[in-house]
Amino acid sequence: MSTSFTIGLGNATLAGVRAGTGKAVVFLHAGVADKRMWAAQLADLGQEYLTIAYDRRGFGETVTPDEPFSNVEDLRQLLDELGIASAVLVGCSQGGRIAIDFTLAYPERAEALVLIASAISGAPPPGDLEPDVEALVDELDNAEEAGDLNRVNEMEAILWLDGPTSPVGRVSGAARDLFLDMNGIALAHPELTQEIEPPSAYGRLDQLTIPVLVLWGDLDLAHMYDRAQALVTSIPDARGVEIPGTAHLPNLEQPETINTLISDFLKEVT
């Protein structure tokens, strides 16, 4: 069973949940989600580990004004407040980027990384998109320019949950409802304009000397595959696994598969 907690950082109040005891495993959500995307992982892995997930500023139940902040420093302070000297970090998409940036800034505080469809700070922009994918992105851009947040949410569900080349609605039911709710909250949140960006990590991936598991879905955007390969080839102790039949959020689509992969990795590295 998970329990909720809050932590005050500056003028913000971060909302989190935790379950279990033992070695700390901290989950960092994607930029189209919040801490709830990890519910299945906390329920399963929380039987053997202290599992923690929290809403970053601008997401979920976390409350924050528009003030200077760093996601890396927020994570450091959260670990300090919870009395955690070091942890395994599991990050999806933007959460993966933050996990990498944090590890480069505080290498003694990260014991291992699980990076799912991870972004990388300083990575080169995607190349030319396939025509049908470009049309989808153009429609999303038009919805953003029109301020139609409901349409933006629907388009982002197609892009990130279904996958850009998959049939619309490929992922349905509770997973889609959860995506639309999580991303809807993020889209409606007032813009935060004062985030302090970390140095580029892209050229420093070889400085990550801890074990790293890289996961990605075969239905995700093509450049996400390229970034996954950059992680696998550049990090000395990295291994990669492609998850068939999933897009950008494989832990929502195949939670049992992801739980097993993470669990096996944790048993090996801890």
N, C-alpha and C positions, 0 to 999 in steps of 0.2 A: 504494500500500500504506500502511495506517495503522500508526502506532506508539503504544504506550501510554505514559502518564506518570502520575506522582503528585505532588501538591503538599501540603505540610503547612500547615494554617491553624489556629492555636490548637492544640487537641488533636485536630483532625480531619485526615484524609488524604483529599483529593479525588482521584478517579480520572478520568483523561481519555484521549482518543485524538486524534491529529492526523495530517493527511496533506497533502502538497503543500508548496509554497512560494509566496511572494508576498504580496499583500494579505491581511490576516487576516479571516476570516469565522468567527464564533463562534456555535455552535448551542446553544440552550437548550431542554431537553426539557420535555414536558408533565408534569403532576402524576400521570399514570397510566402513566408510561414511565420511561426512563432514556436514556443517551447512545446506546444501540443503535438507537433510533428513527431516527437520522440516518445510518445506515450507507450507504444509497444516495446520500445527498447528499454525504457525504465522498468516496465512491468516484468520483463524477462531477465535482463541483466541485473536488475536490482535485487535479485535473489542471491547474488554472489558478490556484488560490488556496491559501493556507495555511488549511486548514479544521480547526476544533477543536470537539470536543464533550466535555462532562464530566458526571459524575453529581453533582448537588447533594446536600447533606446529607439523609439519609433515603432515598436512592435508589441502586440499582445497586451498584457496588463501593466507593463512598465509605464510609469508616468514621468515625463521629463519636459522641462522648458527648452527653448532653443538657446543652449549655452555651449561653450567650448567643451568638447569631450573627445576621448579616444577609446575605441572599442577594445584595443589592447590593454589600456590602463584600467578600463572598467573590469575586464576579466581578471587582471592581477588583483585589483582591490576586492573583487568578489571572493577569490581564493583566500586572500588574507582574512576577510571577515568570517569565512567559514572555517578557518584554521587549517587549510589544506596547503601543505608545503609543495607538493607536486602531484600531477594528475595525468592520466591518459586523456587526450582531447579527441573528440569525435565531431567533425564539422562537415556540414553539407553546403555546397555552393559558396555563398558569402561567409558562412560559418567556417568553411574550410580555409578560406583566405585568412580569416582572423586567427585561426589555429596556427597557421604557418607563420604569420607575422608575430604572434605572441611567442612562439618557440624560438624564433630568431632573436627576439628582444630579451627573452628570459629562458635560455636553454636549460638551466638547471631545474625549471619548474614543469617541464613537459617530459613525460617518460616514454610516450609513444603517441603516434597520430593515426587516426582513421580519417581519410579524406574522401568524401563522397561527392562526385560531380563538382569538384572543388574549383573555385576561382583562384587566381594567383595575382597578388598585387604587382603591378608593373608588367603584366603579360601583354604581348602585342595584341592589337585589336583583331577581331575575326576577319578573315578574307572575304571574298565575294560569296554571297549566299546563293543557294539554288533558287531558281525563279519562284517556285511555289512558297518557299520559306521567306523569301524577300517580300512577297505579296502579303504574307501573314504579318510580318514585322511592320510593313507600311500601314496596314489596317490598325495595328496596335498603336502606332505613332499618331494616326489620325484621331483615334479615340482619346488619346492623351491630350492632344491639342484642343479637342472639343470639350475637355473636362468631363467626359462621360466615364465616371469611375466604374460603374457597373459593367460597361462594355470592356473597359481595360481589364477588369478582373476576369471576365469571361475569356478574353483573348489570351491573357497570361496563363489561364488554365489549359488552353489548347497548346500553347507554346511549351510550357514547362511540365505540365502534368501528363497530358496525352502524348506529347512529343510532336515536333513540327511537321513530320511527314506521316503521322498516324491519323486514323479517322477521328473526327471530332467526337468527344464523348467516350473515347476508348476506355478511360478510367471513370467509373461512375460510382454511385452509391455513397457510402460514408466517407470514402477518401476524397471524393470530389467536393462534397459538402464541407468537409473540414478545410480543404484548400481554399475554397471561396470565402469561408469565414475568416481564416487566418489572413489571407492576402487582402481581403476587404478592409480589415482593421488597419493594416499597414498603409494601404492606399489612402485611407481617410485621415491618417495622422498628419498634423501640421508638419510642414517641411522642416527638417533640422539642417541648418546651413553652416554650422560651425564645427563639423567633425574634423579632427586633426588626423590627417592621413599618414600612415607609416611609410618608411622608405620602401622602395621597390624590393620585392622578394624574388623576382623572376631570375635574376642573375646570381642569386645566393642560395639556390636550392641545395647545392652540394654541401652547404654548411649545416644542413640538418643531418645529424649523426645518430639519431634515434631510430628505432624501427617504425616503419610507415606502411600502412595498408591503404592502397588506392582503389576505390570502387567507382564504376561508372555504368550507366545504362546504354544499351546499344541503340535506343530510340531517341537519344538526346541530340541536341544540336551538334553538328560536326566538329565545331571548334572545341567543344567540351572534351571530345575524344583526344584532340591534339594536346590539350592541357593535361589530361590524365597521363598521356604518354610522356610529356615533359617531366612530370613528377616522377614517374617510374624510372626514367632513364637518368635523371639528374640527381636524385637522392640516393646516396650510397646503399642504404639498407631499406629499399622500398620494393614492394611487390604489388602487382595489380591484378584485379579480377573484373572482367566485364559481366554485367548482369543482364542476361537476355530478356527481351520483352518488357523492359522498363525504360523510362525516360530520365528526367532530371531529379526525381525524388524516389529512388528505388525502395527506400525504407517504408514508404507509404504503400507501395504496390506489392512488395514481397517482404513483409516484415520478418517472417520466419527465416527466409534466406539470409537477410542482412544480420539478424540476431545471431545466427549460427556462425557466419563469417567473423563477426566482431568477437563473439565468445571464444572461438578457436584461436584468434589472434591474441586476445588478452591472456589466455592460458599459456600461450607460447612466450609472450614478452614480459609477463609479470610473475 
